[in-house]
Amino acid sequence: MKLKLWLSCSLLMIVSVAPVLAGTEDAADAKPAETTAEAAARPPAAAVVNPTANANVTALLGVLVMKGVLAPNEANEIRNAAPEVEFQLLVNALARKGVLSAGDLSAAAPAPAQPALTVAAANSGAAAQVVVPKETKPAGPTVVPAVVPLRVLPVDPPVKDGLKAAFMVGPVKMTPYGFIKASAVYDDSNPNGDDMPFPGLFLATPSVFSTGSTKDPNFHLKARQARIGSNFEFLDIAPKLTITGRLEGDFEGNFTEADNRDVSSIRSSQFSIRQAWVRMDYAASEKTDIYFEGGQDWTLFGSSALPNLLETTALGYWYGDIYERSPQFQFGLVQKLGGDRNFKLAPTFGIMMPSTGQILKLGANGIAGQLAQAERQGADSGRPELEGRVVLQFQADKAPGVAPAQLIFSGVEGRRTSVVPNSSYIASDGTCLIPSNYCAAFPNGFNSSSNIYGLQSAIQIPTRWFTLVASAYRGGDLRFFFGGQVNTYATDTSGLTNIQGPFTTLDGGPLAAAGGAVLGTNSSGQVVVAPQRALRAFGGFVNLGLPLSRWFKADPKGHNAGWQLYLHAGKDQMYHHDLDYAGYTGNANSLSPLPLLMGKLTAATLYYKVNPYITFGFEQSLYATRMKDGLPLYVIGGKPSNEWQDHRTEFGPIFTF
C-alpha cells in the first residue's frame, strides 16, 4: 500500500512539475526569437523533447526495477521508447501489474497535448485539428482451429516475461487456472463400486470374482475431478535466464476420516498434489535453450503422448495408456534446427524417484502395501530411476490454426530391492530356523532384486482434417506406469531345490513376507538367492481427433465452432511366456499361475465447446479385462467367463478458468 501511494504521488509530481520546468528559461540563457524566415527554413520537429521529464521517468524506472516491480527488460523498453510516450508506457505497465488503480490513473493522467501546428498552418491561421485514433480490437480467428494434442510436456521453452500475470506477489507473477468438472456415469458392470473403471483387475477378495445374479450396474455423480493450479514466473535481472514454475492439485485424493465426515465422507475427497516444480531456462543463443527443472512433474517415459478422454480419473490406465507424475530432476536442451518446417530437437534426461507398484489392493492393508513395496523397494535399491526422451518437433501441416507435429522416443531404467534381515531365519539365541548350510551361506541376511525397464515410441500429427496421436511401448515391471496388467515381478525358482521362504523383509506391514524372497540350492549344490525377474508387457493406443466444426466450415466466432469427436482404441498385454512359465512361483504380485492376460479399451468422445470457458462432453466406452485363455475364473451374471466387460457412459460439463 505504501509503494502504491508513493508511486501515485511520484507520477502526480512528474505530471505537475515537468511542464513548469519545461516552460522556465533562465533570462541569461534566453535566445532571440526566430524570424519568420528562419522558422520557415528550419525543418519542423516531430516532437518536443522535455529533458527534465525524461530524467524523472528514468530515475523512477531505476527505483521500480530495484523494488522488483518492473523487470529490467520492461524498464529498458520504456526507456528506449519515443520520449513523448515514455510516461504513458510507464503508467500502462504499472496498471497491468495492479500497482495503480483506475482512480490513480485518472488523477495521474496529464492534460491532452495539443498537436504542433505546421508552419504553413500557422501562417494561414488555420485551426489545429486533433485526430483521435480509434481503438482497434483483435481480428480474432479466421478459421476454426484444428484439434490440438494433449501435451503435458511441451517442447517450446517459455518466453521471458511471457506470462500474462493475473497478479503479483513481490517479484513473482502468478496466473491461476483450472477447471470444475461434474460428470454423471453409468457402468453396466462395476462390482468394485469405484467411480472409475477397472473391471476384474484386482483379485484380492472373492467378492470381486462374481457380480452376483446381475452384471452389477452402477451409477455415479462425481465432482472430484475438479482441478486448480497456478503458473509462476520469477522476475530476474539476467536477460538470458527465465524462471518459471507450477503448482497444481485436484480433489481425487483419499476420503477424510473424521467424526463429522464419517457418514458424508463419500462427498469429501481430499485435495492432493499433482504438479509442483520450478524450471530455469538459459537462452545460450537464439537457437539453443538449456534448462533444469526440479520438483514433481509428468514422467518423461510414457507421459509424452496421452489420449484425449473425458474420463480422467483413470486416463486409460491398464488399457494401453502409460503415464505417471513423479518427483524428479530434469536436464534438457531445445535446439532450433530451422527449415521451412521449423524443426526443433529436444533431448531430455531425468533422475526420478525410484518407484515400483503397490502390492495389492487389500482394503485396510492398501496403505501398508504402498509403504512397503512402492516406498521401500524402490528406495532400497540405493539408486535413482533413470528416464530420458528425445522429441523431434516440426510443422507437418502449414495451414492456419494447426499445431506442430511431434515424433517421440522415451525410456526408463530402474531397480527394486527387498532386504531380508537374518532375524527372519535365525533366532535371537543364534538357532538356525532353516537348514544350517543356508544360515552359513547368508549369516547376515540377503537382498533380492529385479529391474524396471521400458521403451516407448509415439507420434502426434495434427492436420487441418484430423489429429492422430499414437503410442506403443514394451518393457518389464511397468506397474508404476499403469502397464503390465498390475503385475510387477516374479520369483524364478526353476532349477532350484529345497526352497526356503518366502522370508519376512524390511518393507514393513502385514505384507512384509510377500516380497517373494526365497533361497534354494542350485544344480551345483550351492545355496543361492532365487532370482527375481520383471514381468514383461507391451501395448499402446491410437487416438484420432476430428475437428467437426472445421470440416463444416463453421463460423470461428460463432457457437458452432467447438464441435470435436475423438475415437480411441488401446490395449495392454502380458507376454504369454511369462504367463505360462512354470518356474514363476506365487509372489507379491499375482496368483499362480499368473492369470491376467490383457486389458482393452475402445471409446468415442464428443465435445461441444459453448465458449472458451464452458464445454460439454459425452463419452461411450468399453473396458474389458481378459484372463489367460482357459481360465474362466470370473462369474458374471451367474455365468463363468474369462473376460470382464464394462460398458460405460459418461456425460458432463467442464467449466474452465
ZAGU-866153 format. One line per 2 residues: number of its first residue (from 1); for each residue x, y, z of C-alpha. Coordinates in Angstrom, 2 decimals. Example, Ala and Ser with C-alpha at 12.3 -4.5 7.8 and 13.67 -1.06 7.14 Angstrom:
2
1	12.30 -4.50 7.80; 13.67 -1.06 7.14
% end
This chain:
657
1	0.00 0.00 0.00; 2.88 2.37 0.81
3	4.54 1.55 -2.50; 1.30 2.20 -4.35
5	0.83 5.57 -2.61; 4.44 6.55 -3.27
7	4.19 5.67 -6.93; 0.94 7.62 -7.31
9	2.49 10.69 -5.68; 5.62 10.38 -7.82
11	3.61 10.22 -11.01; 1.50 13.22 -9.98
13	4.68 15.17 -9.21; 6.11 14.35 -12.62
15	2.87 15.47 -14.30; 2.70 18.71 -12.29
17	6.33 19.78 -12.19; 7.59 18.72 -15.60
19	5.51 21.22 -17.64; 6.55 24.08 -15.34
21	10.22 23.17 -15.59; 9.88 22.80 -19.33
23	8.43 26.33 -19.66; 11.04 28.04 -17.39
25	14.09 29.52 -19.04; 16.88 31.47 -17.35
27	16.99 35.08 -18.70; 20.73 34.90 -19.04
29	20.36 31.97 -21.44; 17.42 33.31 -23.40
31	17.84 33.31 -27.13; 16.43 35.89 -29.51
33	13.20 34.91 -31.18; 13.46 33.35 -34.60
35	12.43 35.39 -37.54; 9.69 34.12 -39.80
37	12.24 33.32 -42.47; 14.40 31.33 -40.00
39	11.39 29.44 -38.77; 10.37 28.58 -42.31
41	13.88 27.38 -43.13; 14.12 25.08 -40.08
43	12.61 21.59 -40.58; 9.59 21.07 -38.32
45	10.33 18.90 -35.26; 8.40 15.64 -34.91
47	8.17 16.07 -31.16; 9.43 18.42 -28.48
49	11.65 16.51 -26.04; 11.35 17.50 -22.39
51	14.72 16.51 -20.89; 13.63 17.21 -17.31
53	10.54 15.00 -17.54; 12.52 12.20 -19.21
55	15.17 12.32 -16.48; 12.46 11.94 -13.83
57	10.96 8.94 -15.65; 14.39 7.35 -15.95
59	15.07 7.79 -12.25; 11.69 6.32 -11.35
61	12.34 3.32 -13.61; 15.53 2.57 -11.71
63	13.70 2.57 -8.38; 10.94 0.29 -9.73
65	13.50 -2.22 -11.01; 15.29 -2.29 -7.64
67	11.99 -2.94 -5.84; 11.09 -5.78 -8.22
69	8.00 -4.01 -9.60; 9.40 -3.91 -13.13
71	11.71 -6.35 -14.83; 14.90 -4.87 -16.35
73	13.73 -5.55 -19.89; 10.39 -3.84 -19.17
75	12.22 -0.76 -17.91; 14.51 -0.78 -20.96
77	11.53 -0.95 -23.34; 10.02 2.14 -21.69
79	13.37 3.99 -21.54; 14.09 3.27 -25.22
81	10.67 4.33 -26.42; 9.96 7.66 -28.06
83	10.20 10.45 -25.46; 6.61 11.54 -25.89
85	5.23 8.08 -24.99; 7.61 7.09 -22.17
87	5.31 8.34 -19.45; 2.21 6.63 -20.85
89	4.04 3.31 -21.23; 5.11 3.50 -17.59
91	1.56 4.20 -16.44; 0.24 1.30 -18.53
93	2.84 -1.10 -17.11; 2.01 -0.16 -13.51
95	-1.72 -0.50 -14.19; -1.24 -4.01 -15.64
97	0.62 -5.05 -12.51; -2.11 -3.74 -10.23
99	0.09 -1.02 -8.70; -2.16 1.78 -9.97
101	-5.95 1.67 -9.82; -8.43 3.32 -12.16
103	-8.70 6.25 -9.73; -4.92 6.64 -9.65
105	-4.83 6.66 -13.44; -7.49 9.33 -13.55
107	-5.52 11.52 -11.14; -2.18 10.89 -12.84
109	-3.30 11.41 -16.43; -1.71 14.55 -17.98
111	-3.75 17.05 -19.90; -4.07 16.06 -23.52
113	-1.28 17.57 -25.56; -2.18 19.79 -28.48
115	-0.52 18.81 -31.75; 2.08 21.25 -33.02
117	1.00 23.42 -35.91; 2.93 23.22 -39.10
119	4.47 26.46 -40.33; 2.05 26.61 -43.21
121	-0.92 26.17 -40.92; 0.37 28.82 -38.53
123	0.86 31.32 -41.34; -2.58 30.64 -42.71
125	-4.26 30.89 -39.32; -5.96 27.51 -39.71
127	-7.24 25.91 -36.52; -5.48 22.76 -35.30
129	-7.47 19.54 -35.59; -6.85 16.75 -33.14
131	-7.29 13.32 -34.70; -8.06 10.67 -32.07
133	-7.19 7.21 -33.37; -9.90 4.62 -32.97
135	-9.22 1.66 -30.73; -8.72 -1.45 -32.80
137	-9.72 -4.86 -31.47; -8.01 -8.10 -32.43
139	-9.45 -9.54 -35.56; -9.98 -12.94 -33.94
141	-9.61 -16.31 -35.62; -10.44 -16.55 -39.29
143	-10.73 -20.34 -39.25; -11.77 -22.95 -36.69
145	-8.57 -24.32 -35.10; -7.56 -27.91 -35.72
147	-7.56 -30.44 -32.88; -4.62 -29.75 -30.52
149	-2.93 -32.84 -28.99; -2.86 -33.16 -25.22
151	0.74 -32.19 -24.34; 1.73 -32.09 -20.70
153	5.46 -31.88 -21.56; 5.78 -29.13 -24.20
155	8.92 -28.68 -26.30; 8.90 -24.91 -26.79
157	10.69 -23.12 -23.92; 8.88 -20.38 -22.01
159	9.29 -16.80 -23.24; 10.88 -14.36 -20.81
161	8.20 -12.07 -19.37; 5.72 -14.07 -21.44
163	3.36 -14.91 -18.58; 0.34 -12.62 -18.53
165	0.07 -12.15 -14.79; -3.27 -12.04 -13.01
167	-1.45 -10.55 -10.02; 2.00 -10.33 -8.48
169	3.40 -11.39 -5.12; 6.59 -9.36 -4.80
171	8.73 -10.20 -7.83; 6.65 -13.28 -8.74
173	3.97 -13.23 -11.43; 1.06 -15.58 -10.78
175	-1.75 -16.75 -13.07; -4.27 -19.20 -11.58
177	-6.03 -21.71 -13.82; -8.11 -24.84 -13.54
179	-11.49 -26.36 -14.21; -14.59 -27.59 -12.42
181	-15.85 -30.83 -13.89; -19.04 -32.65 -13.00
183	-19.98 -35.90 -14.67; -22.77 -38.46 -14.46
185	-21.51 -42.03 -15.01; -23.31 -45.30 -15.69
187	-21.34 -48.58 -15.62; -23.20 -51.71 -16.62
189	-20.77 -53.89 -14.58; -18.73 -52.47 -11.71
191	-18.85 -54.58 -8.53; -15.82 -52.77 -7.09
193	-18.08 -49.75 -6.58; -15.47 -47.20 -7.72
195	-16.35 -44.17 -9.83; -13.51 -45.10 -12.20
197	-13.34 -48.20 -14.40; -11.01 -51.18 -13.88
199	-13.22 -54.26 -14.13; -11.65 -57.52 -12.98
201	-8.17 -56.11 -12.38; -7.85 -56.55 -8.62
203	-8.47 -60.09 -7.45; -7.77 -59.60 -3.77
205	-11.06 -60.89 -2.41; -13.54 -63.46 -3.73
207	-16.30 -60.84 -3.85; -14.86 -59.24 -6.98
209	-14.74 -62.54 -8.84; -18.52 -62.51 -9.12
211	-21.20 -59.97 -9.97; -23.99 -61.99 -8.41
213	-27.20 -62.60 -10.28; -26.79 -59.45 -12.43
215	-23.81 -57.71 -14.01; -23.92 -55.32 -11.02
217	-24.53 -51.95 -12.73; -23.51 -48.69 -11.01
219	-24.48 -45.03 -11.31; -22.21 -42.26 -10.02
221	-22.17 -38.47 -9.98; -18.74 -37.10 -9.25
223	-17.07 -33.71 -8.95; -13.69 -34.76 -7.53
225	-12.03 -34.36 -10.92; -12.05 -30.60 -10.29
227	-8.55 -29.18 -10.63; -6.82 -25.93 -9.70
229	-3.31 -24.64 -10.16; -1.16 -21.62 -10.84
231	1.64 -20.81 -13.25; 4.52 -18.70 -11.96
233	7.24 -16.54 -13.44; 10.04 -15.22 -11.24
235	11.49 -11.86 -12.30; 15.25 -11.96 -12.81
237	17.71 -9.31 -13.97; 19.68 -11.73 -16.16
239	18.37 -11.16 -19.71; 19.01 -14.76 -20.80
241	17.54 -16.51 -17.75; 13.83 -17.35 -17.48
243	12.48 -18.89 -14.27; 9.00 -20.41 -14.31
245	7.04 -22.81 -12.13; 3.74 -24.52 -11.49
247	1.73 -25.74 -8.53; -1.32 -27.89 -9.29
249	-3.67 -30.18 -7.40; -7.06 -31.86 -7.62
251	-9.63 -33.46 -5.35; -9.07 -37.06 -6.37
253	-7.27 -37.95 -3.13; -8.45 -40.22 -0.33
255	-11.64 -39.64 1.65; -11.36 -37.87 5.00
257	-11.73 -39.99 8.15; -13.23 -37.71 10.80
259	-16.19 -37.86 13.18; -18.10 -35.18 11.36
261	-17.38 -36.74 7.97; -17.93 -40.46 8.57
263	-21.41 -40.50 7.11; -20.71 -37.87 4.44
265	-17.14 -38.87 3.55; -18.31 -40.06 0.14
267	-18.55 -36.41 -0.94; -15.42 -35.21 0.91
269	-12.40 -36.35 -1.07; -9.13 -34.67 -0.15
271	-7.10 -32.19 -2.15; -3.84 -33.76 -3.36
273	-0.77 -32.62 -5.24; -0.39 -33.24 -8.95
275	2.47 -30.97 -10.00; 4.92 -28.79 -8.07
277	8.05 -27.71 -9.94; 10.35 -24.83 -10.84
279	12.18 -24.59 -14.17; 15.20 -22.47 -15.14
281	15.79 -21.79 -18.87; 19.01 -20.29 -20.16
283	19.00 -18.90 -23.71; 22.52 -19.88 -24.77
285	21.82 -18.46 -28.23; 18.92 -17.54 -30.46
287	18.61 -21.21 -31.42; 19.61 -23.01 -28.22
289	17.79 -23.22 -24.88; 19.22 -25.18 -21.93
291	17.07 -25.87 -18.90; 16.88 -27.53 -15.50
293	13.68 -28.49 -13.72; 13.19 -29.75 -10.18
295	10.02 -30.91 -8.47; 7.08 -33.17 -9.27
297	6.05 -33.28 -12.91; 4.93 -35.76 -15.55
299	7.43 -38.55 -16.20; 9.50 -38.44 -19.38
301	8.66 -42.08 -20.03; 5.09 -42.63 -21.17
303	3.59 -39.22 -20.42; 4.82 -37.59 -23.64
305	1.76 -38.91 -25.51; -1.66 -39.01 -23.86
307	-5.16 -39.59 -25.27; -7.98 -37.09 -25.04
309	-10.66 -38.82 -22.94; -13.49 -37.44 -20.82
311	-12.67 -39.96 -18.05; -9.51 -38.58 -16.44
313	-9.58 -40.29 -13.04; -8.41 -43.38 -14.92
315	-6.97 -41.97 -18.13; -6.90 -45.27 -19.99
317	-4.56 -46.84 -17.43; -4.11 -50.62 -17.56
319	-5.67 -50.30 -21.03; -2.79 -49.08 -23.19
321	-2.01 -45.61 -21.83; 1.13 -45.44 -19.67
323	1.98 -42.28 -17.70; 2.88 -41.01 -14.23
325	3.76 -37.91 -12.23; 6.84 -38.25 -10.05
327	9.42 -36.18 -8.11; 12.39 -35.61 -10.41
329	15.32 -33.55 -11.66; 15.20 -32.82 -15.41
331	18.04 -31.63 -17.61; 17.10 -30.65 -21.15
333	18.02 -28.91 -24.36; 15.83 -27.34 -27.06
335	17.66 -26.80 -30.34; 16.07 -24.94 -33.24
337	17.10 -26.63 -36.49; 15.17 -24.26 -38.76
339	13.97 -25.13 -42.24; 10.62 -24.40 -43.80
341	9.00 -26.86 -41.36; 10.54 -25.15 -38.30
343	12.28 -28.27 -37.00; 13.23 -28.45 -33.30
345	15.10 -31.18 -31.44; 14.60 -31.62 -27.69
347	16.60 -34.30 -25.83; 15.88 -34.55 -22.08
349	17.35 -36.65 -19.28; 15.94 -37.05 -15.79
351	16.54 -38.77 -12.49; 13.29 -39.83 -10.85
353	12.07 -41.07 -7.52; 12.76 -44.84 -7.58
355	9.28 -46.34 -7.57; 7.53 -49.61 -8.07
357	3.86 -50.51 -7.92; 1.60 -51.04 -4.94
359	1.49 -54.69 -3.87; -2.23 -55.40 -3.78
361	-5.44 -53.59 -3.12; -6.32 -55.32 0.13
363	-8.66 -52.94 1.91; -7.07 -51.89 5.20
365	-3.72 -53.25 4.02; -3.67 -50.97 0.96
367	-1.61 -48.23 2.62; 0.71 -50.87 4.08
369	1.25 -52.20 0.59; 2.03 -48.73 -0.72
371	4.56 -48.03 2.02; 6.07 -51.48 1.69
373	6.68 -52.02 -1.99; 6.11 -48.62 -3.59
375	8.03 -46.69 -0.94; 10.67 -49.12 0.32
377	11.57 -51.46 -2.51; 12.41 -48.65 -4.93
379	14.35 -46.65 -2.36; 16.13 -49.75 -1.02
381	17.83 -50.15 -4.39; 20.02 -47.21 -3.35
383	19.87 -45.55 -6.76; 17.55 -43.21 -8.70
385	15.31 -44.23 -11.55; 16.68 -43.02 -14.90
387	14.44 -41.68 -17.66; 15.00 -39.91 -20.94
389	13.23 -38.81 -24.07; 14.01 -37.25 -27.44
391	11.41 -35.19 -29.34; 11.58 -34.00 -32.93
393	9.02 -31.24 -33.48; 8.06 -29.86 -36.88
395	5.18 -28.25 -38.74; 3.60 -31.10 -40.70
397	0.64 -29.04 -41.92; 1.21 -25.34 -42.61
399	-2.48 -24.47 -42.66; -3.58 -21.79 -40.15
401	-4.65 -22.98 -36.72; -2.67 -26.25 -36.83
403	-0.24 -27.17 -34.03; 3.22 -28.63 -34.74
405	3.74 -32.39 -35.03; 6.00 -34.44 -32.75
407	7.94 -37.67 -33.06; 8.84 -39.01 -29.60
409	11.09 -41.72 -28.15; 11.35 -42.29 -24.38
411	12.73 -44.87 -21.99; 13.10 -45.83 -18.32
413	15.53 -47.96 -16.32; 15.34 -48.66 -12.59
415	15.64 -51.27 -9.91; 13.74 -52.52 -6.86
417	15.22 -54.41 -3.91; 13.81 -56.41 -1.00
419	16.01 -56.62 2.10; 15.79 -59.78 4.24
421	17.41 -59.48 7.70; 18.99 -62.57 9.22
423	16.42 -62.38 12.02; 13.92 -63.77 9.52
425	15.57 -67.19 9.74; 17.97 -67.05 12.74
427	16.51 -66.92 16.25; 17.71 -64.43 18.85
429	19.71 -67.17 20.58; 21.51 -67.99 17.32
431	19.46 -71.05 16.42; 19.11 -71.54 12.66
433	15.43 -71.94 11.79; 16.21 -73.37 8.34
435	18.85 -75.88 7.19; 22.18 -74.89 8.75
437	24.02 -74.64 5.45; 21.54 -71.87 4.41
439	22.34 -69.85 7.56; 26.04 -70.43 6.94
441	25.72 -69.17 3.34; 23.87 -65.98 4.35
443	24.68 -65.30 8.01; 23.90 -61.55 7.71
445	20.72 -61.73 5.62; 20.38 -61.16 1.88
447	18.83 -58.95 -0.80; 16.54 -59.88 -3.69
449	16.18 -57.52 -6.68; 14.67 -57.11 -10.13
451	14.93 -54.48 -12.89; 12.38 -51.98 -14.17
453	12.70 -51.02 -17.82; 10.66 -49.78 -20.77
455	10.78 -48.16 -24.20; 8.09 -46.05 -25.85
457	7.69 -44.57 -29.32; 4.91 -42.13 -30.10
459	3.68 -39.70 -32.73; 1.41 -36.66 -32.64
461	0.39 -35.49 -36.12; -2.06 -32.56 -36.18
463	-3.52 -31.63 -39.58; -6.38 -29.43 -40.70
465	-8.53 -32.57 -41.25; -7.63 -34.74 -38.24
467	-5.12 -35.14 -35.41; -3.53 -38.54 -34.85
469	-1.89 -39.47 -31.55; -0.41 -42.97 -31.24
471	1.81 -44.66 -28.66; 3.49 -48.07 -28.48
473	5.55 -49.47 -25.61; 7.12 -52.62 -24.20
475	9.04 -53.31 -21.03; 9.17 -55.07 -17.68
477	7.62 -54.22 -14.30; 5.57 -51.31 -15.67
479	3.08 -51.34 -12.82; 4.03 -47.88 -11.54
481	3.26 -46.53 -15.04; -0.12 -48.34 -15.14
483	1.05 -51.04 -17.54; 1.55 -54.79 -17.36
485	-1.93 -55.62 -16.02; -0.98 -54.73 -12.41
487	1.87 -57.28 -12.46; 5.36 -56.25 -11.40
489	7.92 -59.03 -10.79; 8.06 -62.78 -10.21
491	10.40 -65.10 -8.31; 12.06 -67.69 -10.55
493	12.63 -70.99 -8.72; 13.32 -73.09 -11.80
495	16.35 -75.35 -11.36; 16.37 -74.90 -7.58
497	15.65 -77.48 -4.92; 14.92 -77.37 -1.19
499	13.25 -73.96 -1.46; 13.21 -71.96 1.80
501	10.94 -68.95 2.30; 9.44 -66.55 1.46
503	11.10 -64.64 4.28; 9.92 -61.51 6.06
505	11.54 -58.41 4.54; 12.22 -54.91 5.88
507	9.38 -53.49 3.81; 7.15 -53.49 6.88
509	3.44 -54.04 7.30; 1.41 -57.25 7.20
511	2.55 -57.97 3.65; 6.24 -57.99 4.51
513	6.56 -61.69 3.69; 5.03 -61.11 0.25
515	8.28 -59.93 -1.30; 8.84 -63.38 -2.74
517	12.41 -63.51 -1.37; 13.44 -67.19 -1.17
519	16.59 -69.31 -1.01; 17.31 -72.57 -2.80
521	20.01 -74.98 -3.82; 21.15 -74.93 -7.46
523	22.39 -77.85 -9.57; 25.95 -77.34 -8.28
525	24.85 -77.72 -4.67; 25.31 -74.04 -3.82
527	22.80 -72.11 -1.71; 21.64 -69.12 -3.76
529	19.02 -66.38 -3.75; 16.24 -67.22 -6.18
531	16.40 -64.59 -8.94; 13.50 -62.19 -9.38
533	12.55 -61.04 -12.85; 10.39 -58.24 -14.20
535	7.14 -59.44 -15.75; 7.02 -58.19 -19.31
537	4.23 -56.41 -21.13; 3.53 -54.43 -24.30
539	0.73 -52.26 -25.62; -0.30 -48.83 -26.79
541	-3.19 -46.78 -28.13; -4.45 -44.80 -31.11
543	-6.44 -41.61 -30.50; -7.97 -39.84 -33.52
545	-9.33 -36.31 -33.12; -11.73 -34.94 -35.73
547	-12.43 -31.16 -35.91; -16.07 -31.40 -36.99
549	-16.67 -27.65 -36.93; -13.70 -27.06 -39.22
551	-14.92 -29.76 -41.59; -18.25 -28.00 -42.00
553	-16.67 -24.52 -42.19; -18.41 -23.18 -39.10
555	-18.06 -19.53 -38.16; -14.94 -19.45 -35.89
557	-16.60 -16.70 -33.81; -19.95 -18.46 -33.54
559	-21.39 -21.01 -31.12; -20.91 -23.92 -33.51
561	-17.12 -23.60 -33.67; -16.44 -26.05 -30.85
563	-17.58 -29.48 -32.07; -14.90 -32.21 -31.85
565	-15.07 -36.00 -31.99; -12.40 -38.40 -30.68
567	-12.13 -42.10 -31.49; -9.88 -44.21 -29.26
569	-8.58 -47.79 -29.05; -5.96 -49.12 -26.63
571	-4.54 -52.40 -25.31; -2.16 -53.51 -22.55
573	-1.00 -57.15 -22.71; 1.27 -59.52 -20.84
575	3.82 -61.77 -22.56; 2.40 -65.29 -22.95
577	5.75 -66.77 -21.90; 5.56 -65.05 -18.53
579	2.01 -66.28 -18.02; 2.86 -69.88 -18.88
581	6.31 -70.19 -17.31; 6.11 -72.86 -14.59
583	9.21 -71.59 -12.81; 7.44 -68.45 -11.53
585	6.07 -69.18 -8.07; 3.37 -67.32 -6.20
587	4.76 -63.97 -5.05; 3.84 -60.42 -4.15
589	2.22 -59.61 -7.44; -0.41 -62.07 -8.50
591	-1.81 -65.52 -8.12; -0.12 -68.60 -9.53
593	-0.49 -69.29 -12.37; -0.47 -65.60 -13.39
595	-3.98 -65.07 -14.75; -4.30 -61.58 -16.26
597	-3.59 -61.50 -19.99; -4.76 -58.13 -21.33
599	-6.88 -55.04 -20.91; -8.70 -53.42 -23.85
601	-10.42 -50.07 -24.25; -12.46 -48.57 -27.06
603	-14.13 -45.18 -26.70; -15.87 -42.41 -28.62
605	-15.89 -38.91 -27.10; -17.89 -35.94 -28.37
607	-17.15 -32.41 -27.14; -19.19 -29.26 -27.65
609	-17.46 -26.05 -26.59; -20.07 -23.37 -25.95
611	-17.38 -20.72 -25.48; -13.74 -20.68 -24.26
613	-14.93 -21.39 -20.71; -17.73 -23.96 -20.98
615	-17.53 -27.37 -22.65; -19.91 -30.33 -22.59
617	-18.60 -33.84 -23.09; -20.21 -37.20 -23.82
619	-18.25 -40.46 -23.83; -19.29 -44.03 -24.60
621	-16.61 -46.61 -23.80; -15.97 -50.32 -23.37
623	-13.40 -51.51 -20.81; -12.51 -55.21 -20.90
625	-10.07 -57.31 -18.85; -9.20 -60.82 -20.01
627	-7.61 -63.66 -18.11; -5.31 -66.25 -19.60
629	-7.17 -68.47 -22.04; -8.76 -71.47 -20.42
631	-9.20 -69.79 -17.01; -12.87 -68.74 -16.70
633	-12.44 -67.51 -13.12; -14.93 -64.66 -13.37
635	-18.62 -65.26 -12.68; -20.63 -62.54 -14.43
637	-24.37 -62.64 -14.12; -24.11 -66.20 -12.85
639	-22.07 -67.40 -15.83; -18.35 -68.31 -15.88
641	-16.18 -66.12 -18.12; -12.53 -65.31 -18.70
643	-13.30 -61.71 -19.83; -14.91 -58.94 -17.79
645	-16.58 -56.12 -19.73; -17.87 -52.79 -18.52
647	-19.89 -50.63 -20.92; -19.52 -47.12 -19.55
649	-21.49 -43.95 -20.36; -20.29 -40.58 -19.05
651	-21.64 -37.07 -19.59; -20.98 -33.71 -18.02
653	-19.92 -30.07 -18.26; -16.41 -28.70 -17.80
655	-16.06 -25.09 -16.62; -12.56 -23.81 -17.38
657	-10.92 -20.71 -15.91
% end
